[in-house]
Amino acid sequence: MAISLFCYSSRAAEDVKGILDLLAVQYRDFFAEKFLISSIDDLKNPTTYSDSVLVEIALEYGMRASCLFLVDLNDKSAASLLPTVEAIIKNALGDGNVLILFNNEERR
């Protein structure tokens, strides 16, 4: 079973990319092998049906999302570190600028 954190942000995709690049360097022990950060999907102008659905999902939680990225659990033995990774992301992006959904269903 795959474990993914769907991370929606109201910040611009370019800003989020810069922040995530810094996190990958600062927290190399997390993001080198235990967790993998996907590329950023820019949702500002949804051009596909799936992008439109993602925008709607974020709106259900009160977030006007500009972009989305995933954090996938790569090392199953690190599952207990998910709350730590969530806290790192919320701290870096600002708690009010990010919505984290466990497997795109449960708010974290």
Helices and strands as residue ranges (DSSP letters): E 4-9, H 13-26, H 28-31, E 35-37, E 41-42, H 49-60, E 67-73, G 76-81, H 82-93, G 95-97, E 98-102, E 106-107
